[in-house]
Amino acid sequence: MYFFQSKFYESASFIDTLFNGETEFSGANFDGKVDFLRAKFNFPVDFSDATFGIEAYFSKTRFGAKAEFVGTRFNGRTYFFSSTFEDIGVFSRTQFADSAFFSLSPRQVTAPRIMFENVLMDRPERIKFENFNFGKTTFMGTNLRSITFHNPQWTHFSPWSTWLNLSYQSILGTRIVLNDETCGYLEKNPEALRILYRDLKANFEDAKDYSDAGDFYYSEMEIRRKILRINESRIWRFFRRFLSPYTLYWLVCGYGERPLRALMVFIFLLFGFASIYSFSQRQFIYDAGTAGPAMVKYFKGPVDLNFRDSIEYSLRSLTLQHSEHIKPHSDDALARRLTLTENILGPLQLGLFFLAMRRRFRR
């Protein structure tokens, strides 16, 4: 059907209409209300550069093939309520002057392919997505700061998926991955991709949805970390990967979003330093004032710590507590340096753990 640059001066109704061929509405102008309630497009339909006036209804509309809304302008309220996109919906450079509502039909069990790129919105706070699966949606170039998302479904990715099952992945943490990243924008335009994650983080913070906000913050930081390594030599990229501040922040606490990781690092420090103390040769002495006569009798000089005492000394050093009866030998510089290192790393790691716990309970 061919409606190229057609002009509809009054209301237009296509309720329950079946379009069994390619349909062309490009350049069409709808001055009044237009209704495509329960309409079915079995072939591609093109609304590119069309203009909708008062209201546009695509409620329960089924798009069985490609649906294009490139450069389309919606001047009034727009409804894609319970719609079905079986192929791809292209909303590139689409303009919304007023409110717009998007939701998927319960019959659509898989994520639709939607290009919501470079979309212009005069009143973004009146754009709403409800019960929408964004697993195959791209947003590049669209400001998502004020859009309303109600019960959205995002794709989660775990770097441990190759080795661990789902239960362990949930413990170690997953992150939200937008389809823009999957489609290669990390290499094409990493800064624009980072801004997408940043805007979504701010959006959910404003909505007080701190769970998704934290996930988007984590993904934003991942992009920051990876931006540093793009267009660099292989050797320099390797050093950037393991020595950059972003990598260290990711490693020790998951950017302040993974309390379990922060706790695991603290335990690693505890047993790591304890192992060094345990295998070191005669670096410590027992304090005669607190160890008791029996111990002083047998340990008057430098001694080797057993593993139990090494654990106790390491824990006290990490938590800035003075050991009651064990101290480094005055002539052993290594033991004193290790103790000082624990005095610095322990409080920092505990601080990162409590920061991550605070963010987790904030959710």
Short mmCIF file of the C-alpha atoms (twelve columns), coordinates in Angstrom:
data_MODEL
# 
_entry.id   MODEL 
# 
loop_
_atom_site.group_PDB 
_atom_site.id 
_atom_site.type_symbol 
_atom_site.label_atom_id 
_atom_site.label_alt_id 
_atom_site.label_comp_id 
_atom_site.label_asym_id 
_atom_site.label_seq_id 
_atom_site.Cartn_x 
_atom_site.Cartn_y 
_atom_site.Cartn_z 
_atom_site.pdbx_PDB_model_num 
ATOM 1   C CA . MET A 1   0.000  0.000   0.000  1 
ATOM 2   C CA . TYR A 2   1.340  3.403   -0.961 1 
ATOM 3   C CA . PHE A 3   0.655  6.521   1.122  1 
ATOM 4   C CA . PHE A 4   3.852  8.380   0.256  1 
ATOM 5   C CA . GLN A 5   3.560  12.054  1.344  1 
ATOM 6   C CA . SER A 6   -0.183 11.667  1.781  1 
ATOM 7   C CA . LYS A 7   -1.999 14.234  3.893  1 
ATOM 8   C CA . PHE A 8   -4.742 13.264  6.347  1 
ATOM 9   C CA . TYR A 9   -6.655 16.377  7.417  1 
ATOM 10  C CA . GLU A 10  -9.071 14.587  9.732  1 
ATOM 11  C CA . SER A 11  -8.758 11.642  12.077 1 
ATOM 12  C CA . ALA A 12  -7.563 8.451   10.411 1 
ATOM 13  C CA . SER A 13  -8.545 5.003   11.617 1 
ATOM 14  C CA . PHE A 14  -6.739 1.794   10.657 1 
ATOM 15  C CA . ILE A 15  -8.205 -0.298  13.495 1 
ATOM 16  C CA . ASP A 16  -7.879 -4.063  12.875 1 
ATOM 17  C CA . THR A 17  -6.428 -3.389  9.412  1 
ATOM 18  C CA . LEU A 18  -4.332 -6.138  7.849  1 
ATOM 19  C CA . PHE A 19  -1.449 -4.885  5.669  1 
ATOM 20  C CA . ASN A 20  -0.409 -7.813  3.497  1 
ATOM 21  C CA . GLY A 21  2.178  -6.020  1.406  1 
ATOM 22  C CA . GLU A 22  4.937  -3.474  1.797  1 
ATOM 23  C CA . THR A 23  3.402  -0.285  3.152  1 
ATOM 24  C CA . GLU A 24  4.716  3.221   2.531  1 
ATOM 25  C CA . PHE A 25  3.741  6.075   4.864  1 
ATOM 26  C CA . SER A 26  6.992  8.015   4.457  1 
ATOM 27  C CA . GLY A 27  6.492  11.749  4.365  1 
ATOM 28  C CA . ALA A 28  2.805  11.398  5.278  1 
ATOM 29  C CA . ASN A 29  1.146  14.088  7.383  1 
ATOM 30  C CA . PHE A 30  -1.544 13.239  9.935  1 
ATOM 31  C CA . ASP A 31  -3.217 16.432  11.206 1 
ATOM 32  C CA . GLY A 32  -5.743 14.650  13.411 1 
ATOM 33  C CA . LYS A 33  -5.788 11.582  15.571 1 
ATOM 34  C CA . VAL A 34  -4.547 8.378   13.935 1 
ATOM 35  C CA . ASP A 35  -5.311 4.917   15.284 1 
ATOM 36  C CA . PHE A 36  -3.552 1.657   14.314 1 
ATOM 37  C CA . LEU A 37  -5.167 -0.364  17.130 1 
ATOM 38  C CA . ARG A 38  -4.612 -4.111  16.538 1 
ATOM 39  C CA . ALA A 39  -3.323 -3.429  13.029 1 
ATOM 40  C CA . LYS A 40  -1.064 -6.106  11.532 1 
ATOM 41  C CA . PHE A 41  1.874  -5.360  9.253  1 
ATOM 42  C CA . ASN A 42  3.045  -8.648  7.754  1 
ATOM 43  C CA . PHE A 43  5.536  -6.885  5.475  1 
ATOM 44  C CA . PRO A 44  7.916  -3.942  5.960  1 
ATOM 45  C CA . VAL A 45  6.307  -0.601  6.768  1 
ATOM 46  C CA . ASP A 46  7.967  2.794   6.442  1 
ATOM 47  C CA . PHE A 47  6.861  5.857   8.436  1 
ATOM 48  C CA . SER A 48  10.110 7.754   7.816  1 
ATOM 49  C CA . ASP A 49  9.775  11.572  7.883  1 
ATOM 50  C CA . ALA A 50  6.045  11.282  8.601  1 
ATOM 51  C CA . THR A 51  4.407  13.802  10.919 1 
ATOM 52  C CA . PHE A 52  1.749  12.887  13.490 1 
ATOM 53  C CA . GLY A 53  -0.435 15.610  14.942 1 
ATOM 54  C CA . ILE A 54  -2.710 15.263  17.962 1 
ATOM 55  C CA . GLU A 55  -2.413 11.592  18.938 1 
ATOM 56  C CA . ALA A 56  -0.937 8.443   17.474 1 
ATOM 57  C CA . TYR A 57  -2.042 5.017   18.653 1 
ATOM 58  C CA . PHE A 58  -0.068 1.868   17.839 1 
ATOM 59  C CA . SER A 59  -1.628 -0.107  20.681 1 
ATOM 60  C CA . LYS A 60  -1.535 -3.894  20.255 1 
ATOM 61  C CA . THR A 61  -0.088 -3.332  16.794 1 
ATOM 62  C CA . ARG A 62  1.879  -6.208  15.335 1 
ATOM 63  C CA . PHE A 63  4.913  -5.423  13.190 1 
ATOM 64  C CA . GLY A 64  5.755  -8.715  11.493 1 
ATOM 65  C CA . ALA A 65  8.618  -7.213  9.483  1 
ATOM 66  C CA . LYS A 66  10.863 -4.171  9.595  1 
ATOM 67  C CA . ALA A 67  9.173  -1.010  10.888 1 
ATOM 68  C CA . GLU A 68  10.922 2.298   10.171 1 
ATOM 69  C CA . PHE A 69  10.281 5.556   11.995 1 
ATOM 70  C CA . VAL A 70  13.423 7.344   10.793 1 
ATOM 71  C CA . GLY A 71  13.065 11.088  11.216 1 
ATOM 72  C CA . THR A 72  9.403  10.710  12.149 1 
ATOM 73  C CA . ARG A 73  7.920  13.527  14.236 1 
ATOM 74  C CA . PHE A 74  5.240  12.872  16.851 1 
ATOM 75  C CA . ASN A 75  3.744  16.222  17.885 1 
ATOM 76  C CA . GLY A 76  1.122  14.795  20.235 1 
ATOM 77  C CA . ARG A 77  0.728  11.888  22.627 1 
ATOM 78  C CA . THR A 78  2.054  8.616   21.256 1 
ATOM 79  C CA . TYR A 79  1.206  5.088   22.382 1 
ATOM 80  C CA . PHE A 80  3.000  1.861   21.524 1 
ATOM 81  C CA . PHE A 81  1.055  -0.045  24.160 1 
ATOM 82  C CA . SER A 82  1.414  -3.847  24.106 1 
ATOM 83  C CA . SER A 83  3.000  -3.742  20.651 1 
ATOM 84  C CA . THR A 84  4.879  -6.566  18.966 1 
ATOM 85  C CA . PHE A 85  8.104  -6.148  16.972 1 
ATOM 86  C CA . GLU A 86  8.991  -9.441  15.294 1 
ATOM 87  C CA . ASP A 87  11.803 -8.034  13.157 1 
ATOM 88  C CA . ILE A 88  13.360 -4.636  13.886 1 
ATOM 89  C CA . GLY A 89  11.936 -1.293  14.877 1 
ATOM 90  C CA . VAL A 90  14.023 1.686   13.752 1 
ATOM 91  C CA . PHE A 91  13.481 4.881   15.745 1 
ATOM 92  C CA . SER A 92  16.530 6.738   14.462 1 
ATOM 93  C CA . ARG A 93  16.362 10.547  14.638 1 
ATOM 94  C CA . THR A 94  12.717 10.235  15.710 1 
ATOM 95  C CA . GLN A 95  11.281 13.330  17.416 1 
ATOM 96  C CA . PHE A 96  8.809  13.278  20.300 1 
ATOM 97  C CA . ALA A 97  7.294  16.672  21.115 1 
ATOM 98  C CA . ASP A 98  4.999  15.321  23.833 1 
ATOM 99  C CA . SER A 99  4.537  12.104  25.788 1 
ATOM 100 C CA . ALA A 100 5.239  8.603   24.507 1 
ATOM 101 C CA . PHE A 101 4.494  5.228   26.061 1 
ATOM 102 C CA . PHE A 102 6.144  1.943   25.084 1 
ATOM 103 C CA . SER A 103 5.327  -1.559  26.290 1 
ATOM 104 C CA . LEU A 104 5.578  -5.009  24.760 1 
ATOM 105 C CA . SER A 105 2.852  -7.521  24.111 1 
ATOM 106 C CA . PRO A 106 2.815  -10.428 26.592 1 
ATOM 107 C CA . ARG A 107 3.075  -12.688 23.543 1 
ATOM 108 C CA . GLN A 108 6.546  -11.351 22.746 1 
ATOM 109 C CA . VAL A 109 8.782  -13.644 24.782 1 
ATOM 110 C CA . THR A 110 12.100 -12.549 23.235 1 
ATOM 111 C CA . ALA A 111 13.695 -9.121  23.268 1 
ATOM 112 C CA . PRO A 112 12.757 -7.040  20.210 1 
ATOM 113 C CA . ARG A 113 15.413 -5.460  18.017 1 
ATOM 114 C CA . ILE A 114 14.942 -1.738  18.533 1 
ATOM 115 C CA . MET A 115 17.162 1.102   17.327 1 
ATOM 116 C CA . PHE A 116 16.344 4.029   19.628 1 
ATOM 117 C CA . GLU A 117 19.310 6.086   18.454 1 
ATOM 118 C CA . ASN A 118 19.744 9.869   18.185 1 
ATOM 119 C CA . VAL A 119 16.169 10.338  19.345 1 
ATOM 120 C CA . LEU A 120 15.094 13.893  20.166 1 
ATOM 121 C CA . MET A 121 12.629 14.509  22.997 1 
ATOM 122 C CA . ASP A 122 11.175 17.882  23.923 1 
ATOM 123 C CA . ARG A 123 9.804  16.503  27.196 1 
ATOM 124 C CA . PRO A 124 11.923 13.459  28.053 1 
ATOM 125 C CA . GLU A 125 10.312 13.122  31.483 1 
ATOM 126 C CA . ARG A 126 7.101  12.132  29.670 1 
ATOM 127 C CA . ILE A 127 8.710  9.262   27.750 1 
ATOM 128 C CA . LYS A 128 8.008  5.953   29.488 1 
ATOM 129 C CA . PHE A 129 9.024  2.333   28.898 1 
ATOM 130 C CA . GLU A 130 7.109  -0.266  30.882 1 
ATOM 131 C CA . ASN A 131 7.832  -4.013  31.109 1 
ATOM 132 C CA . PHE A 132 10.268 -3.661  28.230 1 
ATOM 133 C CA . ASN A 133 13.094 -6.064  27.424 1 
ATOM 134 C CA . PHE A 134 16.111 -4.021  26.295 1 
ATOM 135 C CA . GLY A 135 18.354 -6.975  25.495 1 
ATOM 136 C CA . LYS A 136 18.550 -6.011  21.797 1 
ATOM 137 C CA . THR A 137 17.933 -2.256  22.010 1 
ATOM 138 C CA . THR A 138 20.551 0.334   21.079 1 
ATOM 139 C CA . PHE A 139 20.456 3.892   22.475 1 
ATOM 140 C CA . MET A 140 23.527 5.525   20.968 1 
ATOM 141 C CA . GLY A 141 23.170 9.302   20.742 1 
ATOM 142 C CA . THR A 142 19.980 9.466   22.844 1 
ATOM 143 C CA . ASN A 143 19.856 11.326  26.171 1 
ATOM 144 C CA . LEU A 144 18.339 8.843   28.624 1 
ATOM 145 C CA . ARG A 145 18.724 10.968  31.758 1 
ATOM 146 C CA . SER A 146 15.021 11.761  32.342 1 
ATOM 147 C CA . ILE A 147 13.192 8.876   30.639 1 
ATOM 148 C CA . THR A 148 11.013 6.728   32.908 1 
ATOM 149 C CA . PHE A 149 11.796 3.000   33.050 1 
ATOM 150 C CA . HIS A 150 9.269  0.843   34.876 1 
ATOM 151 C CA . ASN A 151 10.203 -2.799  35.445 1 
ATOM 152 C CA . PRO A 152 12.861 -2.879  32.698 1 
ATOM 153 C CA . GLN A 153 14.727 -6.032  31.700 1 
ATOM 154 C CA . TRP A 154 18.460 -5.686  31.020 1 
ATOM 155 C CA . THR A 155 21.091 -8.113  29.836 1 
ATOM 156 C CA . HIS A 156 23.539 -9.146  32.574 1 
ATOM 157 C CA . PHE A 157 27.029 -10.409 31.829 1 
ATOM 158 C CA . SER A 158 29.505 -12.236 34.030 1 
ATOM 159 C CA . PRO A 159 33.212 -12.548 33.152 1 
ATOM 160 C CA . TRP A 160 33.165 -15.787 35.144 1 
ATOM 161 C CA . SER A 161 30.484 -17.438 32.979 1 
ATOM 162 C CA . THR A 162 33.023 -19.661 31.216 1 
ATOM 163 C CA . TRP A 163 34.191 -21.291 34.439 1 
ATOM 164 C CA . LEU A 164 31.426 -20.945 37.027 1 
ATOM 165 C CA . ASN A 165 27.753 -21.849 37.217 1 
ATOM 166 C CA . LEU A 166 25.017 -19.275 37.791 1 
ATOM 167 C CA . SER A 167 24.994 -19.551 41.597 1 
ATOM 168 C CA . TYR A 168 28.705 -18.677 41.878 1 
ATOM 169 C CA . GLN A 169 28.365 -15.970 39.233 1 
ATOM 170 C CA . SER A 170 25.678 -14.263 41.320 1 
ATOM 171 C CA . ILE A 171 28.019 -14.268 44.325 1 
ATOM 172 C CA . LEU A 172 30.977 -12.807 42.418 1 
ATOM 173 C CA . GLY A 173 28.711 -10.319 40.639 1 
ATOM 174 C CA . THR A 174 27.425 -9.604  37.158 1 
ATOM 175 C CA . ARG A 175 27.042 -6.322  35.324 1 
ATOM 176 C CA . ILE A 176 24.529 -4.834  32.920 1 
ATOM 177 C CA . VAL A 177 25.691 -4.785  29.317 1 
ATOM 178 C CA . LEU A 178 23.853 -2.622  26.801 1 
ATOM 179 C CA . ASN A 179 23.403 -3.900  23.289 1 
ATOM 180 C CA . ASP A 180 25.394 -0.860  22.107 1 
ATOM 181 C CA . GLU A 181 28.471 -2.368  23.749 1 
ATOM 182 C CA . THR A 182 27.754 -5.787  22.269 1 
ATOM 183 C CA . CYS A 183 27.407 -4.221  18.809 1 
ATOM 184 C CA . GLY A 184 30.949 -2.860  18.911 1 
ATOM 185 C CA . TYR A 185 30.558 0.738   20.081 1 
ATOM 186 C CA . LEU A 186 33.283 0.126   22.668 1 
ATOM 187 C CA . GLU A 187 35.767 0.255   19.762 1 
ATOM 188 C CA . LYS A 188 33.836 2.746   17.584 1 
ATOM 189 C CA . ASN A 189 32.877 5.383   20.145 1 
ATOM 190 C CA . PRO A 190 33.799 4.376   23.716 1 
ATOM 191 C CA . GLU A 191 33.209 7.842   25.187 1 
ATOM 192 C CA . ALA A 192 29.619 7.963   23.876 1 
ATOM 193 C CA . LEU A 193 29.064 4.485   25.308 1 
ATOM 194 C CA . ARG A 194 30.384 5.613   28.694 1 
ATOM 195 C CA . ILE A 195 27.994 8.579   28.638 1 
ATOM 196 C CA . LEU A 196 25.084 6.188   28.020 1 
ATOM 197 C CA . TYR A 197 25.945 4.222   31.158 1 
ATOM 198 C CA . ARG A 198 26.485 7.447   33.109 1 
ATOM 199 C CA . ASP A 199 23.091 8.856   32.102 1 
ATOM 200 C CA . LEU A 200 21.321 5.614   32.988 1 
ATOM 201 C CA . LYS A 201 23.085 5.557   36.360 1 
ATOM 202 C CA . ALA A 202 21.900 9.116   37.060 1 
ATOM 203 C CA . ASN A 203 18.401 8.237   35.829 1 
ATOM 204 C CA . PHE A 204 17.995 5.365   38.285 1 
ATOM 205 C CA . GLU A 205 19.595 7.329   41.121 1 
ATOM 206 C CA . ASP A 206 16.980 10.044  40.602 1 
ATOM 207 C CA . ALA A 207 14.309 7.338   40.687 1 
ATOM 208 C CA . LYS A 208 15.902 5.954   43.896 1 
ATOM 209 C CA . ASP A 209 16.435 2.598   42.217 1 
ATOM 210 C CA . TYR A 210 19.918 2.126   43.648 1 
ATOM 211 C CA . SER A 211 20.256 -1.481  42.545 1 
ATOM 212 C CA . ASP A 212 20.194 -0.718  38.817 1 
ATOM 213 C CA . ALA A 213 22.036 2.567   39.438 1 
ATOM 214 C CA . GLY A 214 24.897 0.621   41.018 1 
ATOM 215 C CA . ASP A 215 24.982 -1.823  38.104 1 
ATOM 216 C CA . PHE A 216 25.164 1.011   35.564 1 
ATOM 217 C CA . TYR A 217 27.886 2.718   37.609 1 
ATOM 218 C CA . TYR A 218 29.880 -0.527  37.542 1 
ATOM 219 C CA . SER A 219 29.485 -0.728  33.750 1 
ATOM 220 C CA . GLU A 220 30.458 2.919   33.345 1 
ATOM 221 C CA . MET A 221 33.652 2.284   35.295 1 
ATOM 222 C CA . GLU A 222 34.378 -0.793  33.191 1 
ATOM 223 C CA . ILE A 223 34.205 1.357   30.063 1 
ATOM 224 C CA . ARG A 224 36.511 3.927   31.688 1 
ATOM 225 C CA . ARG A 225 38.990 1.161   32.438 1 
ATOM 226 C CA . LYS A 226 38.845 -0.202  28.904 1 
ATOM 227 C CA . ILE A 227 39.041 3.201   27.202 1 
ATOM 228 C CA . LEU A 228 42.555 3.542   28.577 1 
ATOM 229 C CA . ARG A 229 43.688 0.489   26.593 1 
ATOM 230 C CA . ILE A 230 42.227 1.284   23.173 1 
ATOM 231 C CA . ASN A 231 44.647 2.264   20.353 1 
ATOM 232 C CA . GLU A 232 47.739 1.396   22.385 1 
ATOM 233 C CA . SER A 233 50.571 -1.026  21.764 1 
ATOM 234 C CA . ARG A 234 50.184 -4.522  23.134 1 
ATOM 235 C CA . ILE A 235 52.938 -4.107  25.729 1 
ATOM 236 C CA . TRP A 236 51.693 -0.727  26.948 1 
ATOM 237 C CA . ARG A 237 48.135 -2.046  26.999 1 
ATOM 238 C CA . PHE A 238 49.265 -4.892  29.245 1 
ATOM 239 C CA . PHE A 239 50.816 -2.499  31.782 1 
ATOM 240 C CA . ARG A 240 47.808 -0.196  31.598 1 
ATOM 241 C CA . ARG A 241 45.516 -3.119  32.291 1 
ATOM 242 C CA . PHE A 242 47.231 -4.225  35.474 1 
ATOM 243 C CA . LEU A 243 48.631 -0.942  36.814 1 
ATOM 244 C CA . SER A 244 45.957 1.685   36.157 1 
ATOM 245 C CA . PRO A 245 44.005 3.078   39.147 1 
ATOM 246 C CA . TYR A 246 40.745 1.883   37.568 1 
ATOM 247 C CA . THR A 247 42.043 -1.685  37.439 1 
ATOM 248 C CA . LEU A 248 43.142 -1.545  41.078 1 
ATOM 249 C CA . TYR A 249 39.766 -0.114  42.126 1 
ATOM 250 C CA . TRP A 250 38.025 -2.899  40.172 1 
ATOM 251 C CA . LEU A 251 40.230 -5.580  41.690 1 
ATOM 252 C CA . VAL A 252 39.959 -4.706  45.382 1 
ATOM 253 C CA . CYS A 253 36.234 -3.905  45.653 1 
ATOM 254 C CA . GLY A 254 34.536 -3.889  42.249 1 
ATOM 255 C CA . TYR A 255 34.401 -0.072  42.108 1 
ATOM 256 C CA . GLY A 256 32.793 0.027   45.548 1 
ATOM 257 C CA . GLU A 257 29.906 -2.198  44.406 1 
ATOM 258 C CA . ARG A 258 31.158 -5.672  45.377 1 
ATOM 259 C CA . PRO A 259 31.437 -6.095  49.177 1 
ATOM 260 C CA . LEU A 260 32.174 -9.818  48.899 1 
ATOM 261 C CA . ARG A 261 35.156 -9.103  46.675 1 
ATOM 262 C CA . ALA A 262 36.454 -6.518  49.165 1 
ATOM 263 C CA . LEU A 263 36.108 -9.057  51.993 1 
ATOM 264 C CA . MET A 264 37.882 -11.738 49.960 1 
ATOM 265 C CA . VAL A 265 40.798 -9.368  49.309 1 
ATOM 266 C CA . PHE A 266 41.032 -8.604  53.051 1 
ATOM 267 C CA . ILE A 267 41.129 -12.341 53.839 1 
ATOM 268 C CA . PHE A 268 43.781 -12.801 51.147 1 
ATOM 269 C CA . LEU A 269 45.891 -10.080 52.788 1 
ATOM 270 C CA . LEU A 270 45.405 -11.711 56.186 1 
ATOM 271 C CA . PHE A 271 46.574 -15.166 55.123 1 
ATOM 272 C CA . GLY A 272 49.161 -13.845 52.663 1 
ATOM 273 C CA . PHE A 273 51.051 -11.839 55.288 1 
ATOM 274 C CA . ALA A 274 50.557 -14.600 57.865 1 
ATOM 275 C CA . SER A 275 52.196 -17.077 55.499 1 
ATOM 276 C CA . ILE A 276 55.175 -14.752 55.040 1 
ATOM 277 C CA . TYR A 277 55.566 -14.378 58.806 1 
ATOM 278 C CA . SER A 278 55.225 -18.125 59.311 1 
ATOM 279 C CA . PHE A 279 57.941 -18.992 56.799 1 
ATOM 280 C CA . SER A 280 60.291 -16.184 57.810 1 
ATOM 281 C CA . GLN A 281 63.368 -17.010 59.820 1 
ATOM 282 C CA . ARG A 282 63.657 -15.551 63.344 1 
ATOM 283 C CA . GLN A 283 62.091 -12.146 62.663 1 
ATOM 284 C CA . PHE A 284 60.020 -11.800 65.852 1 
ATOM 285 C CA . ILE A 285 60.469 -11.870 69.602 1 
ATOM 286 C CA . TYR A 286 58.030 -12.469 72.443 1 
ATOM 287 C CA . ASP A 287 57.607 -9.449  74.686 1 
ATOM 288 C CA . ALA A 288 58.818 -10.441 78.179 1 
ATOM 289 C CA . GLY A 289 56.379 -8.045  79.782 1 
ATOM 290 C CA . THR A 290 53.283 -9.747  78.342 1 
ATOM 291 C CA . ALA A 291 54.277 -13.218 77.148 1 
ATOM 292 C CA . GLY A 292 54.515 -14.740 80.628 1 
ATOM 293 C CA . PRO A 293 57.446 -16.410 82.391 1 
ATOM 294 C CA . ALA A 294 56.915 -19.786 80.768 1 
ATOM 295 C CA . MET A 295 57.197 -18.428 77.213 1 
ATOM 296 C CA . VAL A 296 60.053 -16.064 78.005 1 
ATOM 297 C CA . LYS A 297 61.978 -18.976 79.497 1 
ATOM 298 C CA . TYR A 298 61.971 -20.800 76.173 1 
ATOM 299 C CA . PHE A 299 61.944 -17.829 73.802 1 
ATOM 300 C CA . LYS A 300 64.455 -15.271 74.982 1 
ATOM 301 C CA . GLY A 301 65.780 -14.389 71.538 1 
ATOM 302 C CA . PRO A 302 64.391 -14.063 68.000 1 
ATOM 303 C CA . VAL A 303 62.011 -16.895 67.169 1 
ATOM 304 C CA . ASP A 304 60.018 -18.369 64.291 1 
ATOM 305 C CA . LEU A 305 56.254 -17.838 64.618 1 
ATOM 306 C CA . ASN A 306 53.906 -20.767 64.239 1 
ATOM 307 C CA . PHE A 307 51.004 -20.284 61.853 1 
ATOM 308 C CA . ARG A 308 48.485 -19.592 64.596 1 
ATOM 309 C CA . ASP A 309 50.550 -16.756 66.027 1 
ATOM 310 C CA . SER A 310 51.214 -15.486 62.510 1 
ATOM 311 C CA . ILE A 311 47.457 -15.253 61.863 1 
ATOM 312 C CA . GLU A 312 46.928 -13.398 65.114 1 
ATOM 313 C CA . TYR A 313 49.761 -10.967 64.455 1 
ATOM 314 C CA . SER A 314 48.635 -10.364 60.857 1 
ATOM 315 C CA . LEU A 315 45.035 -9.677  61.927 1 
ATOM 316 C CA . ARG A 316 46.125 -7.257  64.625 1 
ATOM 317 C CA . SER A 317 48.412 -5.442  62.175 1 
ATOM 318 C CA . LEU A 318 45.643 -5.114  59.559 1 
ATOM 319 C CA . THR A 319 43.238 -3.691  62.153 1 
ATOM 320 C CA . LEU A 320 45.795 -1.386  63.834 1 
ATOM 321 C CA . GLN A 321 45.739 -3.315  67.102 1 
ATOM 322 C CA . HIS A 322 48.934 -3.691  69.074 1 
ATOM 323 C CA . SER A 323 49.972 -7.302  69.585 1 
ATOM 324 C CA . GLU A 324 49.978 -8.266  73.256 1 
ATOM 325 C CA . HIS A 325 53.120 -10.385 73.265 1 
ATOM 326 C CA . ILE A 326 54.600 -10.522 69.734 1 
ATOM 327 C CA . LYS A 327 56.656 -7.805  68.109 1 
ATOM 328 C CA . PRO A 328 59.208 -7.585  65.297 1 
ATOM 329 C CA . HIS A 329 62.832 -8.038  66.218 1 
ATOM 330 C CA . SER A 330 64.575 -4.687  66.517 1 
ATOM 331 C CA . ASP A 331 67.267 -5.708  64.035 1 
ATOM 332 C CA . ASP A 332 64.861 -7.048  61.391 1 
ATOM 333 C CA . ALA A 333 63.866 -4.313  58.946 1 
ATOM 334 C CA . LEU A 334 61.739 -6.662  56.790 1 
ATOM 335 C CA . ALA A 335 59.325 -7.567  59.588 1 
ATOM 336 C CA . ARG A 336 58.841 -3.912  60.470 1 
ATOM 337 C CA . ARG A 337 58.194 -2.963  56.830 1 
ATOM 338 C CA . LEU A 338 55.664 -5.754  56.445 1 
ATOM 339 C CA . THR A 339 53.902 -4.642  59.599 1 
ATOM 340 C CA . LEU A 340 53.793 -1.041  58.367 1 
ATOM 341 C CA . THR A 341 52.408 -2.221  55.014 1 
ATOM 342 C CA . GLU A 342 49.619 -4.078  56.814 1 
ATOM 343 C CA . ASN A 343 48.908 -1.000  58.945 1 
ATOM 344 C CA . ILE A 344 48.255 0.911   55.720 1 
ATOM 345 C CA . LEU A 345 46.492 -1.703  53.578 1 
ATOM 346 C CA . GLY A 346 44.229 -3.104  56.297 1 
ATOM 347 C CA . PRO A 347 42.242 0.060   57.131 1 
ATOM 348 C CA . LEU A 348 42.023 0.988   53.442 1 
ATOM 349 C CA . GLN A 349 40.584 -2.397  52.493 1 
ATOM 350 C CA . LEU A 350 38.156 -2.412  55.418 1 
ATOM 351 C CA . GLY A 351 37.043 1.077   54.403 1 
ATOM 352 C CA . LEU A 352 36.330 -0.140  50.877 1 
ATOM 353 C CA . PHE A 353 34.423 -3.107  52.297 1 
ATOM 354 C CA . PHE A 354 32.185 -0.917  54.461 1 
ATOM 355 C CA . LEU A 355 31.678 1.480   51.540 1 
ATOM 356 C CA . ALA A 356 30.486 -1.394  49.363 1 
ATOM 357 C CA . MET A 357 28.267 -2.700  52.178 1 
ATOM 358 C CA . ARG A 358 26.722 0.735   52.633 1 
ATOM 359 C CA . ARG A 359 25.884 0.892   48.932 1 
ATOM 360 C CA . ARG A 360 24.481 -2.619  48.997 1 
ATOM 361 C CA . PHE A 361 22.161 -1.937  51.963 1 
ATOM 362 C CA . ARG A 362 21.191 1.399   50.410 1 
ATOM 363 C CA . ARG A 363 19.464 -0.638  47.732 1 
# 
